[in-house]
Amino acid sequence: MRFLLLICIEESFTPLPDMEERTEVWVDEMARRQVRLEGSQLQPVDEARTVRVRDGKTVTTPGPVAEAHRFIAGFDLIEATDMGEAIEVAAKHPMAEAGVIEIRAYWQDR
């Protein structure tokens, strides 16, 4: 099954001193396990744009869809056997200690 890990941070987020190195170790381990398919950091939330089409007109607004104290800072796409393995993979991600990781399974037709 494919899962999307949404890496979320608080507005006041400060990276841990060794976060970049620990993340590289996590990426390498998940690549060796052939679990991580893709991932990336995202540009700051103030660079985001929200797009809506209403009555045939495109309306764009700056910022994320919802105002919140937590923002999506990055993502990882993984292939795991089930939600249990997805949780194990997410728990090993260094950002689980500094932020929050939301796990979303891909939609599957039944």
Secondary structure as GFF3:
##gff-version 3
##sequence-region A 1 110
A	DSSP	beta_strand	2	10	.	.	.	ID=ss1
A	DSSP	alpha_helix	19	32	.	.	.	ID=ss2
A	DSSP	beta_strand	36	41	.	.	.	ID=ss3
A	DSSP	three_ten_helix	45	47	.	.	.	ID=ss4
A	DSSP	beta_strand	49	54	.	.	.	ID=ss5
A	DSSP	beta_strand	57	62	.	.	.	ID=ss6
A	DSSP	beta_strand	70	79	.	.	.	ID=ss7
A	DSSP	alpha_helix	83	92	.	.	.	ID=ss8
A	DSSP	alpha_helix	95	98	.	.	.	ID=ss9
A	DSSP	beta_strand	100	105	.	.	.	ID=ss10
###
